[in-house]
Amino acid sequence: MAVVEGELEPTPEVEADSGADPRRWKALFVLALVQFMIIIDITVVNVALPSIQRALGFSGGGLAWVVDGYALMAGGLLLLGGRVGDLFGRRRLFLIGAALFAVASFTSGAAQNQTMLIMSRFAQGAGEALASPAALALVVLMFTDSKERTRALGI
């Protein structure tokens, strides 16, 4: 904003973005929160591996599937998740991916045997592969001003 004779005059950047929805910052908070939950899940599982091994009787090779099953699905379906978001809607796909991740997280925590935990981890990876590219695309689309977009992507 520039000051002209005691009044504030919007700069061209502000005028161009004045029609932007102010709720986009709240949406960014939700997107960032889901991304945080996805990242924290990876860390928590790695820390909990010894407890998981004792509680469910995993062998060393079987325990690797707890981590690798998630990574395999997340990495393997990431490009597909981005393309499906382009075709069917990023918001819809983000919500589906976040819901799948949440349900799979619950079933992972409630797992009573090795198979249930490994299948839940596969589902978590699939949820992440759907939610993450959609979240990034939504941030880029919601923030059209380059400075705001940079700040939003940093968050």
C-alpha positions as a printed Julia matrix, in Angstrom:
155×3 Matrix{Float64}:
   0.0     0.0     0.0
   1.24    3.48   -0.81
   0.38    6.56    1.22
  -1.02    9.43   -0.88
  -2.11   12.61    0.92
  -2.88   10.76    4.15
  -4.91    8.02    2.43
  -3.95    4.5     1.64
  -3.91    3.67   -2.02
  -3.74    0.0    -3.02
  -0.81   -1.09   -5.12
  -1.52   -2.98   -8.36
  -0.63   -6.31   -6.68
  -3.25   -5.78   -3.98
  -5.87   -4.69   -6.5
  -5.28   -7.79   -8.59
  -5.71  -10.03   -5.56
  -8.49   -8.09   -3.82
 -11.12  -10.53   -5.1
  -9.36  -13.48   -3.48
 -11.34  -15.41   -0.93
 -10.11  -14.65    2.61
 -11.1   -18.19    3.66
  -8.17  -19.57    1.69
  -5.9   -19.08    4.73
  -8.22  -21.3     6.76
  -8.15  -23.84    3.96
  -4.35  -23.64    3.96
  -4.39  -24.42    7.69
  -6.43  -27.58    7.03
  -4.19  -28.62    4.14
  -1.06  -28.03    6.22
  -2.53  -29.91    9.17
  -3.24  -32.99    7.05
   0.26  -32.83    5.54
   1.68  -32.56    9.06
  -0.28  -35.63   10.15
   1.04  -37.59    7.17
   4.65  -36.65    7.94
   4.34  -37.22   11.69
   2.88  -40.67   11.02
   6.07  -41.74    9.28
   8.17  -40.62   12.25
   5.89  -42.16   14.87
   5.88  -45.55   13.18
   9.67  -45.59   12.89
  10.0   -44.82   16.6
   7.39  -47.44   17.51
   8.88  -50.31   15.47
  10.41  -52.12   18.48
   7.1   -51.94   20.37
   5.2   -53.1    17.28
   7.59  -56.02   16.89
   7.08  -57.13   20.51
   3.3   -56.6    20.57
   2.47  -58.36   17.31
   5.36  -60.81   17.09
   6.9   -59.5    13.89
  10.1   -60.97   12.51
  12.75  -58.57   11.18
  11.63  -59.16    7.59
   7.96  -58.84    8.45
   8.59  -55.63   10.34
  10.11  -54.11    7.21
   6.69  -54.37    5.53
   5.23  -52.02    8.12
   7.44  -49.26    6.75
   7.9   -50.44    3.18
   4.21  -51.15    2.53
   3.41  -47.53    3.25
   6.3   -46.22    1.17
   5.51  -48.55   -1.71
   1.9   -47.41   -1.97
   2.63  -43.72   -1.34
   5.43  -43.54   -3.9
   3.87  -45.91   -6.4
   0.52  -44.14   -6.54
   1.68  -40.53   -6.19
   1.6   -39.7    -9.93
  -1.7   -41.51  -10.31
  -3.11  -39.49   -7.42
  -2.09  -36.25   -9.13
  -3.7   -37.28  -12.4
  -6.9   -38.49  -10.76
  -7.11  -35.13   -8.98
  -6.87  -33.39  -12.35
  -9.67  -35.5   -13.76
 -12.13  -35.74  -10.85
 -11.41  -32.64   -8.8
  -8.6   -31.84   -6.43
 -10.8   -30.94   -3.49
 -12.81  -34.15   -3.78
  -9.66  -36.23   -4.07
  -8.02  -34.46   -1.14
 -11.04  -35.23    1.05
 -11.14  -38.86   -0.09
  -7.4   -39.27    0.48
  -7.52  -37.63    3.91
 -10.49  -39.79    4.92
  -8.77  -42.95    3.7
  -5.61  -41.98    5.58
  -7.6   -41.29    8.77
  -9.52  -44.59    8.64
  -6.34  -46.52    7.86
  -4.56  -44.77   10.74
  -7.33  -45.88   13.08
  -7.15  -49.47   11.87
  -3.35  -49.4    12.13
  -3.61  -48.35   15.76
  -6.25  -50.99   16.45
  -4.41  -53.77   14.59
  -4.66  -57.15   16.34
  -2.35  -59.04   14.01
   0.42  -58.54   11.48
  -1.81  -58.77    8.42
  -4.19  -56.13    9.69
  -1.33  -53.73   10.41
   0.41  -54.25    7.06
  -2.83  -53.86    5.09
  -3.65  -50.71    7.07
  -0.22  -49.31    6.28
  -0.81  -50.01    2.57
  -4.11  -48.12    2.83
  -2.38  -45.22    4.62
   0.12  -44.99    1.77
  -2.71  -44.95   -0.76
  -4.48  -42.19    1.19
  -1.29  -40.15    1.26
  -0.81  -40.65   -2.49
  -4.27  -39.21   -3.09
  -4.18  -36.36   -0.56
  -0.67  -34.95   -1.01
  -0.68  -34.0    -4.71
  -4.22  -32.65   -4.39
  -3.19  -30.52   -1.4
  -0.23  -29.03   -3.26
  -2.35  -28.29   -6.32
  -5.01  -26.63   -4.16
  -2.43  -24.35   -2.54
  -1.1   -23.28   -5.94
  -4.62  -22.6    -7.23
  -5.82  -20.72   -4.13
  -2.89  -18.32   -3.93
  -2.46  -16.46   -7.21
  -0.24  -13.65   -5.92
   3.39  -14.8    -6.16
   4.38  -13.54   -2.69
   1.39  -15.15   -1.01
   1.89  -18.36   -2.99
   5.52  -18.52   -1.87
   4.48  -18.02    1.75
   1.69  -20.6     1.45
   3.98  -23.19   -0.13
   6.52  -22.54    2.62
   3.89  -23.27    5.23
